[in-house]
Structures are given as structure tokens and as C-alpha cells.
Amino acid sequence: MDKLSKNIVVTASILAAVTIAIGAFGAHGLKQLVAAESLTTFETGVRYQMYHVIALLVVGFASGIPLATKKWVFRFFCFGVLFFSGSLYLLALNEQLSFSVSFLGPVTPVGGLFFILGWVRLAYGLLTYKRG
């Protein structure tokens, strides 16, 4: 396994553990603290984070994906997790925080755009890959 693929798999594994912890917190710790709508928002962040963690594991283990494609997909998905899921977590907790994070509302779609770019980059990389 090359270094980039190893880094992708290790990062995805760590993100998977973090996702499980965040999901457990949402399922068990937030029910009494936030409104149902905020809990749904939080769960959306967890769900999309896990989808992309699983996708990163597949990308990391796949030998037929060019390294340049892996690198860009890795970057886009990590930024997507940070901006999309991260902003949703904070927005769901807005009422519990001592400061307002409502300014993060526009950040969520940017994270979604990173997810979309990652998937498009994966498709492009596979379509244009000419094995040797």
C-alpha cells in the first residue's frame, strides 16, 4: 500500500471512530438538550460524515484509482466533513452554546459542494484513467 492510500485509510478509520462517538453523543446526550429539529440536523451531519468515511475507506483500499484522483477525493471529502458535518453539529448545538454560530448557515452548502466535487473528481479520474 502506498503512503497516500495508507494515510487515507488511517484518516478514514480515525474519522469513523469519531463519527461513532459523535453519533452516540447525539443519540444519547442531545435528546434532552435540544429540540427535535436540531437533533435531526445533528443526525444529518453524522449520516453524511459516515457515508464519506466509508467512501474514503473504499478509495484508500482501491488499487485501480490513480493517486492524483485519490489525493483530490481525499481533500474534497475531508473538507466536506469539516464544513458540512461540522457546521451542522455546531448549528444543532447553537442554543446550548454561549455564543451564536448562526453565521455558519452558509458554510453548510460549501461543505456539500466539497462532497459533490469529490464525487465528480472521482468519476472524472476513473473515466480518464488509462492503464498502461
C-alpha positions as CSV (number, residue, x, y, z in Angstrom):
1,M,0.0,0.0,0.0
2,D,1.4,3.4,-1.0
3,K,1.8,6.2,1.6
4,L,-1.2,8.2,0.3
5,S,-3.5,5.2,0.4
6,K,-2.3,4.4,3.9
7,N,-2.9,8.0,5.0
8,I,-6.4,7.9,3.6
9,V,-7.3,4.6,5.3
10,V,-5.8,5.7,8.6
11,T,-7.7,9.1,8.5
12,A,-10.9,7.3,7.5
13,S,-10.5,4.9,10.4
14,I,-10.0,7.7,12.9
15,L,-12.9,9.7,11.4
16,A,-15.1,6.5,11.7
17,A,-14.3,6.2,15.4
18,V,-15.0,10.0,15.8
19,T,-18.3,9.6,13.9
20,I,-19.4,6.7,16.1
21,A,-18.6,8.8,19.2
22,I,-20.4,11.9,17.8
23,G,-23.4,9.8,16.8
24,A,-23.6,8.2,20.2
25,F,-23.5,11.6,21.8
26,G,-26.3,12.8,19.5
27,A,-28.4,9.7,20.2
28,H,-28.0,9.7,24.0
29,G,-26.8,13.1,25.1
30,L,-28.7,15.5,23.0
31,K,-32.3,14.3,23.3
32,Q,-32.9,16.2,26.5
33,L,-30.9,19.3,25.5
34,V,-32.1,20.3,22.0
35,A,-35.3,20.5,20.0
36,A,-36.3,17.6,17.7
37,E,-35.4,19.7,14.7
38,S,-31.9,20.3,16.0
39,L,-31.5,16.6,16.7
40,T,-32.5,15.9,13.1
41,T,-29.9,18.4,11.9
42,F,-27.2,16.8,14.0
43,E,-28.1,13.3,12.7
44,T,-27.8,14.5,9.2
45,G,-24.3,15.6,9.9
46,V,-23.4,12.2,11.4
47,R,-25.0,10.4,8.5
48,Y,-23.2,12.3,5.7
49,Q,-19.9,12.1,7.7
50,M,-20.2,8.3,7.9
51,Y,-21.1,8.0,4.2
52,H,-18.0,9.8,3.2
53,V,-15.8,7.9,5.7
54,I,-16.9,4.7,4.1
55,A,-16.2,6.1,0.7
56,L,-12.7,7.1,1.8
57,L,-12.1,3.6,3.0
58,V,-13.0,2.3,-0.4
59,V,-10.9,4.9,-2.2
60,G,-7.9,4.1,0.1
61,F,-8.1,0.4,-0.4
62,A,-8.8,0.5,-4.2
63,S,-5.7,-0.2,-6.2
64,G,-7.3,0.9,-9.6
65,I,-7.8,4.5,-8.7
66,P,-5.0,6.9,-9.8
67,L,-3.0,8.6,-7.0
68,A,-3.9,12.1,-8.2
69,T,-7.6,11.2,-8.1
70,K,-7.2,9.7,-4.6
71,K,-5.5,12.8,-3.4
72,W,-8.2,15.2,-4.6
73,V,-11.1,13.0,-3.5
74,F,-9.4,12.7,0.0
75,R,-9.1,16.5,0.2
76,F,-12.6,17.2,-1.0
77,F,-14.2,14.7,1.3
78,C,-12.2,15.9,4.3
79,F,-13.2,19.5,3.7
80,G,-16.7,18.3,3.1
81,V,-16.8,16.6,6.5
82,L,-15.3,19.7,8.2
83,F,-17.6,22.2,6.6
84,F,-20.8,20.3,6.1
85,S,-21.0,18.0,9.1
86,G,-19.0,20.3,11.4
87,S,-21.3,23.3,10.7
88,L,-24.4,21.1,11.2
89,Y,-23.1,19.9,14.6
90,L,-22.5,23.5,15.7
91,L,-25.8,24.8,14.3
92,A,-27.6,22.0,16.1
93,L,-26.0,23.0,19.3
94,N,-26.5,26.7,18.8
95,E,-29.0,27.1,21.7
96,Q,-26.6,25.3,24.1
97,L,-23.5,27.4,23.2
98,S,-22.6,30.6,25.0
99,F,-22.1,32.3,21.6
100,S,-24.1,32.3,18.4
101,V,-23.0,30.2,15.5
102,S,-25.8,31.1,13.2
103,F,-23.2,32.7,10.9
104,L,-22.3,29.1,9.9
105,G,-25.5,28.6,8.0
106,P,-23.9,29.5,4.6
107,V,-20.9,27.2,5.4
108,T,-23.0,24.0,5.2
109,P,-23.7,24.3,1.5
110,V,-20.0,24.9,0.9
111,G,-19.3,21.6,2.6
112,G,-21.9,20.0,0.4
113,L,-20.2,21.4,-2.6
114,F,-16.9,19.8,-1.4
115,F,-18.7,16.5,-1.2
116,I,-20.1,16.9,-4.7
117,L,-16.7,18.0,-6.1
118,G,-15.1,14.8,-4.5
119,W,-17.6,12.6,-6.2
120,V,-17.2,14.4,-9.5
121,R,-13.4,14.2,-9.2
122,L,-13.6,10.5,-8.6
123,A,-15.8,10.0,-11.6
124,Y,-13.5,12.1,-13.8
125,G,-10.4,10.4,-12.6
126,L,-11.8,7.0,-13.3
127,L,-13.2,8.0,-16.7
128,T,-9.9,9.5,-17.9
129,Y,-7.6,6.8,-16.4
130,K,-5.7,4.9,-19.0
131,R,-3.9,1.9,-17.5
132,G,-0.8,1.1,-19.1
